[in-house]
C-alpha cells in the first residue's frame, strides 16, 4: 500500500496480500499433515494414564488430524502472514511508529508462547485430572478423541491470546486511550472482568477458569507498569487522578470553629 494509490488499487493490493497469506497457511498445513501424528501424541500426553480416548465416528481420526494440520499450518505460516500484513500497512505508518513493530512482534510471540506453555504444562494436567475424578465404578468415563482435541486446542489458544494483555495495553496506552491512573483506579472492576473472561474463554470447568484468572491478575499488574512506561508523558501530566471517596474522619473546613 503506497501513497497516491486509489481505493481500487488498495483493494487489489489487499487481495494479493490475502492470497499470499492463505497460500502460506495452505503450504504450512500440508507440511504439518506429515507430522500430525506427532502433534496428536503431544496433545495426548497430559491425558490421565487410565483413560482411553475413543473414535466414535468412522471419519473422526481423519478429521482430528486434518484440524491439527490446519491449526499447525497457521502457526507455522504466521511469520509469512505477519510479513504480508506489514507490507500492506507499513507505508501508512510514521517512522516513529515503525520502530516499535519488531519489538512488539517479538513480545507478542513470546507472551503467546508463554501462555500456551503455561496451559499445557500446568492447566491441562490439573483440569483433566479434575474432570476425570468424577468417574465412578458405575459411571464409565468415555471421551471422544474429537471432543478432547477441541478442548485441548481451545485451552491452548485461549491462554495464548489472554497472555497478550500487556501487548494490547502497550498499544492502548501509546495511543493515549488507556492511562495507568485509570487501570489502578479500576482494579476491582478488572478482577470481575478477568473472572468472567476466564469463564468465557476456557472450557466449562472451574479449574481451567481459576487457573486462567490467577495469571491474568498478575498480567494486569504487569500491564499497569507497561502503561506507565508507554503512556505519553504530556498526557500523563494533564491526566487528573481519579476521585477518591472522602474519609468520614476527615473534618471539613466549615466544621472547624
QUICORZI-V416458 format. One record per residue. N is the residue number from 1. PSI is psi in whole degrees, -180 to 180 (999 if undefined). D_LAST is the distance of its C-alpha to the last C-alpha in Angstrom with 1 decimal. Layout:
n = {N & N}
psi = {PSI & PSI}
d_last = {D_LAST & D_LAST}
This chain:
n = {1 & 2 & 3 & 4 & 5 & 6 & 7 & 8 & 9 & 10 & 11 & 12 & 13 & 14 & 15 & 16 & 17 & 18 & 19 & 20 & 21 & 22 & 23 & 24 & 25 & 26 & 27 & 28 & 29 & 30 & 31 & 32 & 33 & 34 & 35 & 36 & 37 & 38 & 39 & 40 & 41 & 42 & 43 & 44 & 45 & 46 & 47 & 48 & 49 & 50 & 51 & 52 & 53 & 54 & 55 & 56 & 57 & 58 & 59 & 60 & 61 & 62 & 63 & 64 & 65 & 66 & 67 & 68 & 69 & 70 & 71 & 72 & 73 & 74 & 75 & 76 & 77 & 78 & 79 & 80 & 81 & 82 & 83 & 84 & 85 & 86 & 87 & 88 & 89 & 90 & 91 & 92 & 93 & 94 & 95 & 96 & 97 & 98 & 99 & 100 & 101 & 102 & 103 & 104 & 105 & 106 & 107 & 108 & 109 & 110 & 111 & 112 & 113 & 114 & 115 & 116 & 117 & 118 & 119 & 120 & 121 & 122 & 123 & 124 & 125 & 126 & 127 & 128 & 129 & 130 & 131 & 132 & 133 & 134 & 135 & 136 & 137 & 138 & 139 & 140 & 141 & 142 & 143 & 144 & 145 & 146 & 147 & 148 & 149 & 150 & 151 & 152 & 153 & 154 & 155 & 156 & 157 & 158 & 159 & 160 & 161 & 162 & 163 & 164 & 165 & 166 & 167 & 168 & 169 & 170 & 171 & 172 & 173 & 174 & 175 & 176 & 177 & 178 & 179 & 180 & 181 & 182 & 183 & 184 & 185 & 186 & 187 & 188 & 189 & 190 & 191 & 192 & 193 & 194 & 195 & 196 & 197 & 198 & 199 & 200 & 201 & 202 & 203 & 204 & 205 & 206 & 207 & 208 & 209 & 210 & 211 & 212 & 213 & 214 & 215 & 216 & 217 & 218 & 219 & 220 & 221 & 222 & 223 & 224 & 225 & 226 & 227 & 228 & 229 & 230 & 231 & 232 & 233 & 234 & 235 & 236 & 237 & 238 & 239 & 240 & 241 & 242 & 243 & 244 & 245 & 246 & 247 & 248 & 249 & 250 & 251 & 252 & 253 & 254 & 255 & 256 & 257}
psi = {120 & 162 & 146 & -4 & 145 & 171 & -42 & -37 & -38 & -43 & -38 & -42 & -43 & -40 & -43 & -36 & -41 & -40 & -46 & -41 & -46 & -35 & -41 & -40 & -41 & -43 & -42 & -39 & -40 & -44 & -42 & -22 & -36 & -15 & 16 & -29 & -41 & -38 & -42 & -42 & -39 & -39 & -24 & -11 & -43 & -6 & 135 & 140 & -31 & 13 & 132 & 125 & 147 & 149 & 116 & -7 & 150 & -32 & 2 & -40 & -43 & -45 & -40 & -48 & -35 & -43 & -42 & -39 & -43 & -44 & -47 & -37 & -37 & -47 & -33 & -36 & 1 & -41 & -40 & -38 & -45 & -38 & -42 & -39 & -43 & -44 & -28 & -40 & -19 & -43 & -21 & 0 & 151 & 158 & -36 & -24 & -33 & -30 & -17 & -12 & -53 & -49 & -39 & -40 & -43 & -45 & -42 & -44 & -40 & -43 & -40 & -45 & -40 & -42 & -45 & -39 & -42 & -42 & -42 & -42 & -39 & -53 & -49 & -48 & -44 & -47 & -43 & -42 & -40 & -47 & -37 & -24 & -14 & -8 & 142 & 179 & -30 & -9 & 110 & 134 & 101 & 120 & 135 & 138 & -37 & -42 & -39 & -43 & -40 & -42 & -49 & -47 & -37 & -40 & -47 & -44 & -41 & -44 & -37 & -44 & -44 & -25 & -4 & 4 & -46 & -35 & -44 & -41 & -40 & -48 & -47 & -39 & -39 & -34 & 0 & 12 & -37 & 123 & 153 & -31 & -43 & -41 & -40 & -41 & -26 & 27 & -45 & -47 & -37 & -39 & -44 & -46 & -38 & -45 & -35 & -42 & -43 & -39 & -34 & -39 & -28 & 162 & 157 & 62 & 145 & -31 & -50 & -41 & -44 & -39 & -18 & -40 & -38 & -53 & -27 & -36 & -42 & -40 & -32 & -42 & -40 & -39 & -30 & -43 & -38 & -44 & -39 & -38 & -37 & -15 & 134 & 129 & -35 & -37 & -32 & -34 & -39 & -12 & 118 & 147 & 140 & 142 & 137 & 142 & 140 & 141 & 137 & -16 & -4 & 124 & 128 & 153 & -34 & -22 & -10 & 137 & 999}
d_last = {71.6 & 71.9 & 70.6 & 72.7 & 73.9 & 74.1 & 72.5 & 75.9 & 76.4 & 73.0 & 74.0 & 77.4 & 75.7 & 73.4 & 76.5 & 78.3 & 75.3 & 75.0 & 78.7 & 78.6 & 75.6 & 77.4 & 80.6 & 78.9 & 77.4 & 80.9 & 82.5 & 79.8 & 80.5 & 84.2 & 83.7 & 81.3 & 83.8 & 86.0 & 83.3 & 81.8 & 83.4 & 81.6 & 78.3 & 78.8 & 79.6 & 76.3 & 74.3 & 76.2 & 75.3 & 72.0 & 73.8 & 74.2 & 77.7 & 78.8 & 78.0 & 80.7 & 79.9 & 82.3 & 83.6 & 83.6 & 85.2 & 88.3 & 86.5 & 83.3 & 84.4 & 85.2 & 82.0 & 79.9 & 81.6 & 81.4 & 77.6 & 77.2 & 79.4 & 77.4 & 74.1 & 75.4 & 77.0 & 73.7 & 72.0 & 75.1 & 75.1 & 71.4 & 71.8 & 74.3 & 72.0 & 69.1 & 71.4 & 72.5 & 68.9 & 68.2 & 71.3 & 70.1 & 66.4 & 66.7 & 67.9 & 64.7 & 62.4 & 61.0 & 62.1 & 58.5 & 58.6 & 62.0 & 61.1 & 58.9 & 61.7 & 63.7 & 60.7 & 59.3 & 62.7 & 63.1 & 59.7 & 60.2 & 63.6 & 62.2 & 59.4 & 61.8 & 64.2 & 61.6 & 60.4 & 64.0 & 64.9 & 61.9 & 63.0 & 66.6 & 66.0 & 63.0 & 62.4 & 65.9 & 67.2 & 64.2 & 64.3 & 68.1 & 68.2 & 65.4 & 67.3 & 70.7 & 69.3 & 69.4 & 73.2 & 74.9 & 78.5 & 78.8 & 76.9 & 78.6 & 76.4 & 78.2 & 76.5 & 78.1 & 78.4 & 77.2 & 74.1 & 73.3 & 73.8 & 71.4 & 68.8 & 69.2 & 69.2 & 66.2 & 64.3 & 65.3 & 64.5 & 61.2 & 60.0 & 61.4 & 59.6 & 56.2 & 56.3 & 56.2 & 52.4 & 51.6 & 54.3 & 52.9 & 49.4 & 50.8 & 52.2 & 49.2 & 46.9 & 49.4 & 49.4 & 45.6 & 45.6 & 43.9 & 41.1 & 40.2 & 36.5 & 37.7 & 40.0 & 37.3 & 34.9 & 37.8 & 39.1 & 38.7 & 40.6 & 43.2 & 44.0 & 44.8 & 46.9 & 48.7 & 49.8 & 50.9 & 52.8 & 54.5 & 55.6 & 57.0 & 58.8 & 60.3 & 62.9 & 61.6 & 61.1 & 57.9 & 59.0 & 59.6 & 56.3 & 54.2 & 56.2 & 55.4 & 51.7 & 51.2 & 52.6 & 50.8 & 47.4 & 48.5 & 49.8 & 46.5 & 44.8 & 47.6 & 47.2 & 43.6 & 44.9 & 47.7 & 45.2 & 43.1 & 46.3 & 47.9 & 45.0 & 45.2 & 42.8 & 42.1 & 40.9 & 39.0 & 36.9 & 36.1 & 35.6 & 31.9 & 30.8 & 30.7 & 27.4 & 26.1 & 24.1 & 20.4 & 19.8 & 18.2 & 16.6 & 14.9 & 11.2 & 10.7 & 8.8 & 7.7 & 6.3 & 3.8 & 0.0}
